[in-house]
Amino acid sequence: MSTPENTPSTPNEPTPAYGQTAPSAPAPYGEPVYTAPPVGGSTPDGFVPESRQGKTSLLAIFSLIAPFVGASLLGIIMGAVALGQIRKTGETGRGLAIAGIVVGGVFILVGLIFALVFFAAIGTAMDQVMNDPNFMYEYGSYES
């Protein structure tokens, strides 16, 4: 008399849930033994230790904050360093590091455009003042 796959083979085993098979015997001798991953990083198959999965890189956080407090170049540098650190240690925060690099770059670009427009406006105003023949008569001369 044979027993179906879903019924336990011994009376002490619990009945498996619907759609599941009964638990199998332990792995036979000679199967590979899994060891702990290397300290501080992930294994070649991409496994990241549970203790490192929830930790966010502080450099990644600071790289996103730095551009908003006026240190855009520092934000770009910290974001690049954080990406390397995340790759080595398996920490989270890759998106924060990339955002810090992008925001820092955008702030620098906006600052350069602002400076260019500002100095162009100053130059145009100075040019108009220096080429206005009535300027000295309207506002007086330096000689009194």
Secondary structure, 3 states (H helix, E strand, C coil): CCCCCCCCCCCCCCCCCCCCCCCCCCCCCCCCCCCCCCCCCCCCCCCCCHHHHCCECHHHHHHHHHHHHCCHHHHHHHHHHHHHHHHHHCCECHHHHHHHHHHHHHHHHHHHHHHHHHHHHHHHHHHHHHHCCCHHHHHCCCCC
